Amino acid sequence: MEIYERNFRLLQQLLPELNPPFEKAISTSETDPPLHLTVLARDRYTLTVKLTYEFISEDGVKHHPDLWIRVYRDAEVVEALECSHRPPWLAAEGGDPEVGRFLNHQWGRNLMLGKWLDYLLERGHGFGMAQRPRVPAAA
């Protein structure tokens, strides 16, 4: 749980409002590609976002890493989610043989998320008031 709690604190530095008043935002840095944040789902106690760099090349647009992140505001933890079509806890009679593999991958994703959040903060990324998307005033 310590890594989930640490990731919550780091994400809160990157995104001070854990119920942001926008659906999409872009953070820029002098040394990094644009960092895109997209709100995927809002629930009473959770927020699910996608955080990714956007690379534009001759081959087109690529997003990497492309992490889906669930914020549990009430428990103050953050979880890096897997983006697959297989439900992670697909239980079968006698247990699911994939659970161990899923947990191992989940651990790696959450370690990577913490390191990436540290890196993003060091590079000056953020989605606070100054980086908030602006809506032009009605004329």
N, C-alpha and C positions, 0 to 999 in steps of 0.2 A: 504494500500500500504506500510505502514511502515514496516510490518513484511516481505514483499517480498523484500524490499530494504535491511533490516538487514540481511536476509538470503543470499542475493547476496554478501554482504561484508564478511560474515562468509565463504561462499563457496569459495570466492576469496582467503581467507587465506589458505584454505585447498587445493585448486587447483589454484595456481597463474596464470597459463596460461589457460585462458578460451576458448582456441582453442588448446587443448593439441596435441602434435605431436605423440600420441600413441592412441591405441584403448582400451587397457586394462592395468591396473596397480594394484598393491597390496601395501597397506601401513601396516606396522607392528608396534606394540607397545609392550612394556614390560608387560602391564597390560590387553590388549584387544586381542580378536581374530583378524585374518587378515581382513582388510577392503578392499573390492574389488570395483574398479571403472571400469565401462565399458561404452565406448562411444556408444550410440545407434543411434544417428543421428546428422549430422552436416548440418546446413543451413547457409545462409548468415548472419542472425542476431541472430540465436539461436543455442544452443547446448543442446542435450538431453542425459543425463547420467543415469546409474543405479548405486546406491551406496548401498552396503550390506555387512554385516558380513557373513563370511562363518564358519559354525560350522560343524565339522566332528565327528561323533559318530558311535556306532555300528549299528544304524539305517540308516546310510548313511550321505549324505551331506545336510545340511539345510541352507537356506539363510534367515536371519532375522535381523533387518528390511530390507525389499527389496523395496527401494524407487526409483521411477523414478523421475528425477528432470529435469526441463527445465530451462535453463539459457537464459534470454533475454539480450544479451550483449549490444544492443543499448539503452535499457531502464534501464539497470542495476538493474534488478529484477530477482528473482529466484522463481519458483513455484514447489511445490511438486505435482506430477501428480497422478491421480488414475489409477491403473492398472486393468481396467475391460474391458469387451467386449462391454458394453453399452456406446454409445457416451454420454458424459456428458451433452450436450445441445441438446438432441433429442427433437426438438420442435414439438409440436402437435397443431392442431387448438385449440385456447383457452388457450394455455400455457401447459407446462409440469409440472405435479404435483410433479415430482422427483427433480425439480430444487432446492427447498428449502433444501431438504435432502442432495443433492450434495454439495451445498454451505456450509452447516454445517460441513459435512465431510471434505471438502476442507480446511476450517478454522482450524480444528483439525490437519490435516496432516501438514499444514504449520507451526503451532505452534510446533508440534513435531519435524519437520525438524530443526527449529532454535535451539531447546534444544539439539538435537542430534549433530548438528554441533558444538555447544559450547563444548559439552562433548568430541567429537573427537579431537578438538583442544587442550583441556586441557590434553588429554592423549597422545599428541605428534604425532597424525596422520597427514599426509600431502602427497601431490602428486607434490611437487616442484622438483627442479632440482636433489636433492639428492635421491629422491625416484623414479625418472623416470626410466622406464624399459630400460635396456641396450640391444643393438643389438651387438653381437660379430662382431669384425672387420673381413673382408674377408682376407683369408690367401694369 
